[in-house]
Amino acid sequence: MERERVTLEEFLRRYAAGERDFQQILLEYADLSGVELQGINLDGAQFCYVNLSSIKLGDCNLKAQFIYCNFRDALIENCDLECTRFFDCDLRGATLRYVELTSSAFTRVNLQGTKTYGSGKDPCEFWDVIREDGVFVPGFTFDLYIAERIAERKTKGDDVF
């Protein structure tokens, strides 16, 4: 199914008119910083080069692809992000509260300072990401803290594998 290309103006006009179903849209080079969106459905959508900094998203289906998007200081609450794909995104300082992240993928994403509360998030795929604490994790992993867990087991004298 081909995505429907929409402009920022059209997206905001349709949202203001009460539309909440934006499945399969393509939004590029847009600035949604500081906007508040409630109850939208972005299933299958793709956002490219979209500024979502300080956005407030609540009760949304965000099963979409986000490519080169800025989520700095975003507040995302009660949203479904299961199987969402983030490529080359900046999530520094974002708050993810009561979101479903199961099977989501983060590729070259900066998660520094990100806070997650009450969120389902396993297993996620991580490729070349910066963790919440600022540590870069190269390559692929399902567990951003595997190196620390292995080191702790070695320190205790436990078998590592």
C-alpha positions as CSV (number, residue, x, y, z in Angstrom):
1,M,0.0,0.0,0.0
2,E,1.4,3.4,-1.0
3,R,1.6,6.1,1.6
4,E,-0.4,9.3,1.2
5,R,2.0,12.3,1.1
6,V,0.6,15.1,3.3
7,T,1.9,18.6,4.0
8,L,2.2,20.0,7.5
9,E,-0.6,22.4,6.9
10,E,-2.9,19.7,5.6
11,F,-2.0,17.4,8.6
12,L,-2.7,20.1,11.1
13,R,-5.9,21.3,9.3
14,R,-7.3,17.7,9.3
15,Y,-6.4,17.2,12.9
16,A,-8.1,20.5,13.9
17,A,-11.2,19.3,12.0
18,G,-11.4,16.3,14.2
19,E,-9.7,13.7,12.1
20,R,-7.5,11.2,14.0
21,D,-6.9,8.4,11.5
22,F,-3.6,9.2,9.7
23,Q,-2.7,5.6,8.7
24,Q,-0.2,5.2,5.9
25,I,0.7,9.0,5.6
26,L,4.1,10.3,4.7
27,L,5.1,13.6,6.3
28,E,8.5,15.1,5.5
29,Y,10.5,18.2,6.4
30,A,7.9,19.4,8.9
31,D,8.0,21.2,12.3
32,L,5.6,19.8,14.9
33,S,7.6,21.1,17.8
34,G,5.6,21.9,20.9
35,V,2.3,20.6,19.4
36,E,-0.1,18.5,21.4
37,L,-1.7,15.6,19.6
38,Q,-4.2,13.2,21.3
39,G,-5.7,9.9,20.0
40,I,-4.1,9.9,16.6
41,N,-3.5,6.7,14.6
42,L,-0.3,6.7,12.7
43,D,-0.2,2.9,11.9
44,G,2.0,2.4,8.9
45,A,2.9,6.1,8.6
46,Q,6.4,7.4,7.9
47,F,7.9,10.7,9.2
48,C,11.1,11.9,7.7
49,Y,13.1,14.9,8.9
50,V,10.3,16.0,11.2
51,N,10.9,18.1,14.2
52,L,8.9,16.6,17.1
53,S,10.8,18.2,19.9
54,S,8.7,19.0,23.0
55,I,5.7,17.4,21.3
56,K,3.0,16.0,23.6
57,L,1.5,12.7,22.3
58,G,-1.2,11.0,24.3
59,D,-3.3,7.9,23.7
60,C,-1.9,7.4,20.2
61,N,-1.0,4.5,17.9
62,L,2.5,5.4,16.8
63,K,3.3,2.1,14.9
64,A,5.2,4.1,12.3
65,Q,8.7,4.7,11.0
66,F,10.6,7.8,12.1
67,I,13.6,8.7,10.1
68,Y,15.9,11.6,11.0
69,C,13.3,12.9,13.5
70,N,13.9,15.1,16.5
71,F,12.1,13.9,19.7
72,R,14.1,16.0,22.1
73,D,12.2,16.7,25.3
74,A,9.0,15.0,23.9
75,L,6.3,13.7,26.2
76,I,4.8,10.4,25.0
77,E,2.1,8.9,27.2
78,N,-0.2,5.9,27.0
79,C,0.9,5.3,23.4
80,D,1.4,2.1,21.4
81,L,4.8,2.0,19.8
82,E,4.9,-1.7,19.3
83,C,7.0,-2.5,16.2
84,T,7.8,1.2,15.7
85,R,11.1,1.9,13.9
86,F,13.4,4.8,14.8
87,F,16.3,5.5,12.4
88,D,18.8,8.2,13.1
89,C,16.5,9.9,15.6
90,D,17.3,12.1,18.6
91,L,15.3,11.2,21.7
92,R,17.4,13.1,24.2
93,G,15.4,14.1,27.3
94,A,12.2,12.5,26.0
95,T,9.8,11.0,28.5
96,L,8.0,7.8,27.6
97,R,5.3,7.0,30.1
98,Y,3.1,3.9,29.9
99,V,4.0,3.1,26.3
100,E,4.3,-0.2,24.6
101,L,7.7,-0.6,22.9
102,T,7.8,-4.3,22.4
103,S,9.6,-5.3,19.2
104,S,10.5,-1.7,18.4
105,A,13.8,-1.0,16.7
106,F,16.3,1.8,17.4
107,T,19.0,2.3,14.8
108,R,21.6,5.0,15.4
109,V,19.4,6.7,18.0
110,N,20.4,9.0,20.9
111,L,18.5,8.0,24.0
112,Q,20.6,10.1,26.4
113,G,18.5,11.4,29.3
114,T,15.4,9.5,28.1
115,K,13.1,8.5,30.9
116,T,10.7,5.5,30.6
117,Y,8.0,4.7,33.2
118,G,5.8,1.7,33.3
119,S,6.6,0.8,29.7
120,G,6.6,-2.6,28.0
121,K,9.9,-2.6,26.2
122,D,11.2,-6.2,25.6
123,P,12.5,-7.3,23.3
124,C,13.6,-4.2,21.4
125,E,16.3,-4.2,18.8
126,F,19.2,-1.7,19.3
127,W,21.8,-0.9,16.7
128,D,24.6,1.6,17.4
129,V,22.7,3.6,20.1
130,I,23.6,6.0,22.9
131,R,22.0,4.7,26.1
132,E,20.1,6.8,28.6
133,D,23.3,7.3,30.6
134,G,25.3,8.5,27.6
135,V,27.2,5.3,27.0
136,F,27.5,4.4,23.3
137,V,26.6,0.7,22.5
138,P,28.1,-0.3,19.2
139,G,26.6,-3.0,17.0
140,F,23.4,-5.0,17.5
141,T,21.9,-6.0,20.9
142,F,18.6,-6.8,22.5
143,D,20.1,-5.7,25.9
144,L,21.7,-2.3,26.3
145,Y,23.2,-3.3,29.6
146,I,24.6,-6.8,28.6
147,A,28.3,-5.7,29.1
148,E,27.5,-4.6,32.7
149,R,25.6,-7.9,33.4
150,I,28.5,-10.0,32.1
151,A,31.1,-8.0,34.1
152,E,29.0,-8.4,37.2
153,R,28.7,-12.1,36.7
154,K,32.4,-12.4,36.2
155,T,33.1,-10.5,39.3
156,K,30.9,-12.9,41.3
157,G,32.7,-15.8,39.8
158,D,29.5,-17.0,37.9
159,D,29.6,-18.7,34.5
160,V,29.1,-16.0,31.9
161,F,27.5,-18.3,29.2
